[in-house]
Amino acid sequence: MSSTHNTPLLVVGLGNPGPKYRGTRHNLGHVVLDELCSRFPQATFAVHKRSRALVAQARTAPGARGRALVMAKPSSLMNVSGAQVRALSDFFRVPAASILVVHDDLELPLGTVEARPGGGDRGHNGLRSITKALGTKDYVRISCGIGRPPGRMDPASFVLKPFSRREASELPVLAAHAADLIEERF
């Protein structure tokens, strides 16, 4: 991660709260955030009082050389997560250009990770909520591929289904790849 920035980096992992959604495709952002947080031994998730999101803080490098890193998992349903992201952005004084949103992406094959600065939401309601709350599309999307639903399955049903055993076995590699991309590029 770049250590030349004084602005904190806010990395948001999208997902839905509660055990009902654990292990589903839509919670891939949470899986990636857990991997990223594990790389900073001093960081642990706790409820942030102002936003109610789960937040962990770290520095990308020791001392003044490091950039403040705020990792967040909104506690609201994904489709209305924008208000919590906005509250975090305001509280930590993070401009949109320093916000990374990690999310599942139907348009990418399982295991593919792509960083996209700005742009559209590709039909993702969580991204749509964040764009509306921030008033801009100028944040970075870390898109994590989950592939298309089989046959004529409704995409909304597909994202709320658990990963298959084979797919779940690939998640640690995908999460590590996404966390590596965040550390190397930002």
PyMOL commands that set and color helices and strands:
alter all, ss='L'
color gray80, all
select helices_A, chain A and resi 25-38+63-65+78-80+82-92+96-98+125-134+155-159+165-185
alter helices_A, ss='H'
color red, helices_A
select strands_A, chain A and resi 9-13+46-47+54-59+68-73+99-105+113-117+140-145
alter strands_A, ss='S'
color yellow, strands_A
deselect
rebuild
show_as cartoon
